[in-house]
Amino acid sequence: MNKNEFLEELNRHLLVLEDEEQQDILEELFLQPFG
């Protein structure tokens, strides 16, 4: 899976979450380097 596919998939999941949960997940993701 390339980075764009990963981000598109991530977007689909984020759309179903509440804003607060989104923020937590985004903070967690961006604290970690991309594999």
N, CA, C and O atoms as CSV, one atom per row, in Angstrom:
chain,resi,resn,atom,element,x,y,z
A,1,MET,N,N,0.851,-1.196,0.000
A,1,MET,CA,C,0.000,0.000,0.000
A,1,MET,C,C,0.885,1.244,0.000
A,1,MET,O,O,1.766,1.379,0.849
A,2,ASN,N,N,0.654,2.152,-0.949
A,2,ASN,CA,C,1.462,3.365,-0.949
A,2,ASN,C,C,0.866,4.415,-0.013
A,2,ASN,O,O,-0.219,4.227,0.538
A,3,LYS,N,N,1.579,5.506,0.157
A,3,LYS,CA,C,1.167,6.511,1.140
A,3,LYS,C,C,-0.193,7.117,0.799
A,3,LYS,O,O,-1.018,7.329,1.688
A,4,ASN,N,N,-0.432,7.395,-0.479
A,4,ASN,CA,C,-1.724,7.971,-0.869
A,4,ASN,C,C,-2.885,7.033,-0.567
A,4,ASN,O,O,-3.923,7.466,-0.067
A,5,GLU,N,N,-2.710,5.755,-0.867
A,5,GLU,CA,C,-3.749,4.778,-0.563
A,5,GLU,C,C,-3.994,4.716,0.936
A,5,GLU,O,O,-5.135,4.628,1.389
A,6,PHE,N,N,-2.908,4.762,1.700
A,6,PHE,CA,C,-3.015,4.742,3.158
A,6,PHE,C,C,-3.824,5.937,3.654
A,6,PHE,O,O,-4.711,5.792,4.495
A,7,LEU,N,N,-3.510,7.120,3.124
A,7,LEU,CA,C,-4.200,8.338,3.566
A,7,LEU,C,C,-5.676,8.326,3.165
A,7,LEU,O,O,-6.526,8.786,3.927
A,8,GLU,N,N,-5.983,7.812,1.992
A,8,GLU,CA,C,-7.384,7.713,1.564
A,8,GLU,C,C,-8.159,6.771,2.478
A,8,GLU,O,O,-9.286,7.067,2.876
A,9,GLU,N,N,-7.557,5.654,2.803
A,9,GLU,CA,C,-8.180,4.688,3.702
A,9,GLU,C,C,-8.380,5.316,5.074
A,9,GLU,O,O,-9.438,5.168,5.687
A,10,LEU,N,N,-7.360,6.016,5.548
A,10,LEU,CA,C,-7.432,6.692,6.843
A,10,LEU,C,C,-8.578,7.697,6.849
A,10,LEU,O,O,-9.332,7.773,7.819
A,11,ASN,N,N,-8.711,8.460,5.782
A,11,ASN,CA,C,-9.797,9.441,5.676
A,11,ASN,C,C,-11.163,8.791,5.820
A,11,ASN,O,O,-12.036,9.327,6.504
A,12,ARG,N,N,-11.356,7.647,5.186
A,12,ARG,CA,C,-12.648,6.954,5.277
A,12,ARG,C,C,-12.964,6.601,6.722
A,12,ARG,O,O,-14.116,6.695,7.145
A,13,HIS,N,N,-11.959,6.196,7.479
A,13,HIS,CA,C,-12.177,5.858,8.885
A,13,HIS,C,C,-12.432,7.106,9.717
A,13,HIS,O,O,-13.294,7.107,10.597
A,14,LEU,N,N,-11.688,8.162,9.441
A,14,LEU,CA,C,-11.844,9.394,10.215
A,14,LEU,C,C,-13.225,10.009,10.036
A,14,LEU,O,O,-13.759,10.610,10.968
A,15,LEU,N,N,-13.805,9.868,8.858
A,15,LEU,CA,C,-15.111,10.463,8.588
A,15,LEU,C,C,-16.190,9.958,9.543
A,15,LEU,O,O,-17.155,10.673,9.814
A,16,VAL,N,N,-16.043,8.755,10.048
A,16,VAL,CA,C,-17.074,8.186,10.918
A,16,VAL,C,C,-16.821,8.454,12.400
A,16,VAL,O,O,-17.604,8.036,13.253
A,17,LEU,N,N,-15.731,9.149,12.703
A,17,LEU,CA,C,-15.403,9.425,14.095
A,17,LEU,C,C,-15.832,10.826,14.505
A,17,LEU,O,O,-16.023,11.708,13.667
A,18,GLU,N,N,-15.980,11.010,15.813
A,18,GLU,CA,C,-16.232,12.351,16.342
A,18,GLU,C,C,-14.957,13.177,16.240
A,18,GLU,O,O,-13.856,12.628,16.198
A,19,ASP,N,N,-15.106,14.487,16.202
A,19,ASP,CA,C,-13.957,15.383,16.068
A,19,ASP,C,C,-12.913,15.149,17.153
A,19,ASP,O,O,-11.712,15.175,16.881
A,20,GLU,N,N,-13.363,14.922,18.370
A,20,GLU,CA,C,-12.429,14.741,19.481
A,20,GLU,C,C,-11.578,13.488,19.266
A,20,GLU,O,O,-10.367,13.504,19.484
A,21,GLU,N,N,-12.228,12.406,18.836
A,21,GLU,CA,C,-11.503,11.167,18.564
A,21,GLU,C,C,-10.532,11.360,17.406
A,21,GLU,O,O,-9.404,10.867,17.443
A,22,GLN,N,N,-10.976,12.077,16.381
A,22,GLN,CA,C,-10.094,12.372,15.249
A,22,GLN,C,C,-8.819,13.036,15.724
A,22,GLN,O,O,-7.721,12.645,15.327
A,23,GLN,N,N,-8.966,14.043,16.576
A,23,GLN,CA,C,-7.809,14.794,17.045
A,23,GLN,C,C,-6.835,13.875,17.780
A,23,GLN,O,O,-5.624,13.944,17.566
A,24,ASP,N,N,-7.372,13.012,18.651
A,24,ASP,CA,C,-6.522,12.071,19.389
A,24,ASP,C,C,-5.754,11.167,18.434
A,24,ASP,O,O,-4.552,10.958,18.601
A,25,ILE,N,N,-6.445,10.634,17.438
A,25,ILE,CA,C,-5.822,9.717,16.487
A,25,ILE,C,C,-4.767,10.429,15.655
A,25,ILE,O,O,-3.679,9.898,15.436
A,26,LEU,N,N,-5.091,11.638,15.191
A,26,LEU,CA,C,-4.129,12.386,14.381
A,26,LEU,C,C,-2.879,12.709,15.185
A,26,LEU,O,O,-1.763,12.597,14.677
A,27,GLU,N,N,-3.062,13.107,16.435
A,27,GLU,CA,C,-1.902,13.404,17.276
A,27,GLU,C,C,-1.043,12.157,17.445
A,27,GLU,O,O,0.183,12.218,17.361
A,28,GLU,N,N,-1.701,11.028,17.682
A,28,GLU,CA,C,-0.979,9.767,17.852
A,28,GLU,C,C,-0.201,9.406,16.583
A,28,GLU,O,O,0.968,9.025,16.643
A,29,LEU,N,N,-0.874,9.534,15.429
A,29,LEU,CA,C,-0.240,9.193,14.156
A,29,LEU,C,C,0.970,10.057,13.868
A,29,LEU,O,O,2.024,9.555,13.478
A,30,PHE,N,N,0.816,11.364,14.062
A,30,PHE,CA,C,1.886,12.268,13.655
A,30,PHE,C,C,3.016,12.338,14.671
A,30,PHE,O,O,4.066,12.919,14.396
A,31,LEU,N,N,2.803,11.745,15.851
A,31,LEU,CA,C,3.917,11.611,16.786
A,31,LEU,C,C,4.818,10.454,16.366
A,31,LEU,O,O,5.974,10.371,16.781
A,32,GLN,N,N,4.272,9.557,15.535
A,32,GLN,CA,C,5.037,8.409,15.058
A,32,GLN,C,C,5.486,8.666,13.619
A,32,GLN,O,O,4.714,9.197,12.821
A,33,PRO,N,N,6.712,8.300,13.282
A,33,PRO,CA,C,7.170,8.444,11.900
A,33,PRO,C,C,6.416,7.480,10.988
A,33,PRO,O,O,6.013,6.400,11.420
A,34,PHE,N,N,6.229,7.865,9.747
A,34,PHE,CA,C,5.599,6.959,8.788
A,34,PHE,C,C,6.510,5.759,8.548
A,34,PHE,O,O,7.712,5.908,8.329
A,35,GLY,N,N,5.906,4.549,8.595
A,35,GLY,CA,C,6.660,3.323,8.415
A,35,GLY,C,C,7.220,3.258,7.027
A,35,GLY,O,O,7.893,2.289,6.678
